[in-house]
Amino acid sequence: MAAPEFDIVVIGGGSGGLVVAAGGSTLGAKVALVERHKLGGDCLWYGCVPSKSLIKSARIAHQMRHADRWALPPAEPRVDLARVMERVRGVIAEIEPFDSPERFRGLGVDVIFGEGRFVAPDAFAVGGRTLTARSFVIATGSRPAVPPIPGLADVPYLTNETVFDLREPVPSLIVVGGGPIGCELAQAFRRLGSEVALVDMAPGILPREDADLAAVVREAMVADGVRFHFDAAIARVAGAAGALALTLRASDGAERTLAGSHLLLAAGRRINTEGLGLNAAGVAIDQGRIVVDDRLRTTNPRIYVVGDVAGGAQFTHLAEHHAGIVLRHAIFKLWWAKPSSILPWCTYTDPELARVGLSEADAKARGIDHRVYRFPFKEIDRAQAESETAGFAKILTDPKGRLLGAAIVGPHAGELIAEYGLALAKGMAAKDISGVIHTYPTLASISRRVADQRMKEGLTPTAKAWIRRIFRLRGS
Ligand SMILES: Cc1cc2nc3c(=O)[nH]c(=O)nc-3n(C[C@H](O)[C@H](O)[C@H](O)COP(=O)(O)OP(=O)(O)OC[C@H]3O[C@@H](n4cnc5c(N)ncnc54)[C@H](O)[C@@H]3O)c2cc1C
């Protein structure tokens, strides 16, 4: 039998696929990368990069409005959304060369544009070629889910794939979905001057997070002027561009209608598996998900999945981590390598909400014996100096003090959570963080201060009495 043409064929050139392709090629593998649209994926074009760029402009607008917090004259920004979106496009353009076909071809990757399909368990056909490989990696990502709302087919709506193309003003935006994407964009548009209503069938935002943490974000969004409509079933949508009407139906059947110039759907994601010929490849699908083991292997041992299409959490850093695991398998034959269970993430609202490890709700639901410690930003000197005191840090430990999880809601939470990511990955206890010198005055000192709460808990009146007696102290 002829030897396969490639060591690795990657299908999908986004966050996960690009890392497999670049890493594989750098390590000496012969790699082909198949992409149906443009390299960079959701993260670069429709996700992390544009959303965080938009959020930055929105935050500056907010700070201008509230400049009196820093003893400066407040100013109402005259927002030109087209200019803001051009800046977003400019940021993408700065990053795009790192994900360009030229760069990957320069690394020795055979970059093929087109939409192909598996024609056999070891062959993928695209653009008149049939690619054979020792390993294949499906990295086709996900797309916005479109909920079955009556009337939706007849009205214009936005998703994350189109919202950053907007150049016209957005007087009033209805956002469907109170997850991270919906909250980030709702707050950003509100701060950029739109009236914003956020609708969700759940009773609150960010359902994966503990209620006490999510409440801090919700309060900030309410203060910004975002109007929430929870427990809301959407009965129908009607209207035309610039004049949309979304009708909500309460559990008692009562209806009310929200008016908006624009409608943004952020109500979940669907993985991209259609048309890949997974049947021919012997890759099983169950209830719309590719069947994957804990090492990212499909039911065809030579085909792996990475990133969103793997069916778990959907983050760029997870897609990149998956890519590293698959390279260990495909190149070094480290068949036992599997993804880390320690996954940090962050919702980039203001304040940010970041978490790693177990939440309090998870711990309760799973009956895990745990302790909870909190520390507020308002007792952190740097937060006071910056007038950014909303939020708190929270850790969960087991009864002996070993860390089970950490969450931070507050300024720069996404940066601050990294320390707890490391601590959890290394199986550390609260005392390990307590014993580390943290630079003063930094927001990061909240990580130590919250860990100190665990130490202080041990100082019961009896323990203090013993310390006094043993060390002959004179205090009361
Ligand atoms: C608005 C928004 C904000 C986000 N913000 C963050 C954030 O702040 N931090 C974070 O970590 N994550 C964020 N994410 C999630 C992040 O973008 C994704 O988790 C990440 O892009 C997934 O990488 P991937 O490689 O799985 O897929 P992608 O990066 O989407 O790449 C998939 C690629 O496959 C291609 N493709 C699809 N089907 C085929 C096919 N049949 N043949 C060939 N090519 C195909 C696509 O064109 C695409 O290029 C955000 C997502 C959204 C929507």
The ligand as a Gaussian input file, in Angstrom:
#p B3LYP/6-31G(d) Opt

LIG

0 1
 C      -18.199000      36.950000      19.790000
 C      -17.231000      35.915000      20.305000
 C      -16.286000      36.275000      21.243000
 C      -15.376000      35.343000      21.707000
 N      -14.469000      35.730000      22.638000
 C      -13.585000      34.844000      23.117000
 C      -12.627000      35.225000      24.069000
 O      -12.581000      36.376000      24.494000
 N      -11.735000      34.306000      24.499000
 C      -11.761000      33.010000      24.036000
 O      -10.934000      32.218000      24.458000
 N      -12.672000      32.612000      23.123000
 C      -13.578000      33.496000      22.660000
 N      -14.479000      33.095000      21.715000
 C      -14.480000      31.699000      21.270000
 C      -13.384000      31.440000      20.236000
 O      -13.518000      32.336000      19.152000
 C      -13.478000      30.011000      19.737000
 O      -13.520000      29.127000      20.838000
 C      -12.277000      29.633000      18.864000
 O      -12.207000      30.453000      17.731000
 C      -12.398000      28.171000      18.452000
 O      -11.329000      27.812000      17.642000
 P      -11.525000      26.625000      16.583000
 O      -10.187000      26.365000      16.002000
 O      -12.255000      25.510000      17.195000
 O      -12.523000      27.236000      15.511000
 P      -12.346000      28.530000      14.593000
 O      -11.280000      29.417000      15.108000
 O      -13.676000      29.122000      14.378000
 O      -11.827000      27.932000      13.222000
 C      -12.612000      27.068000      12.444000
 C      -12.176000      27.211000      11.003000
 O      -12.659000      26.112000      10.260000
 C      -13.131000      26.583000       9.008000
 N      -14.090000      25.597000       8.510000
 C      -15.317000      25.309000       8.983000
 N      -15.859000      24.297000       8.287000
 C      -14.963000      23.937000       7.338000
 C      -14.928000      22.948000       6.325000
 N      -15.955000      22.139000       6.109000
 N      -13.825000      22.844000       5.554000
 C      -12.766000      23.668000       5.753000
 N      -12.738000      24.627000       6.703000
 C      -13.817000      24.749000       7.500000
 C      -13.741000      27.933000       9.339000
 O      -13.852000      28.754000       8.188000
 C      -12.727000      28.468000      10.349000
 O      -11.681000      29.163000       9.712000
 C      -15.407000      34.014000      21.221000
 C      -16.345000      33.644000      20.256000
 C      -17.248000      34.577000      19.804000
 C      -18.244000      34.150000      18.769000

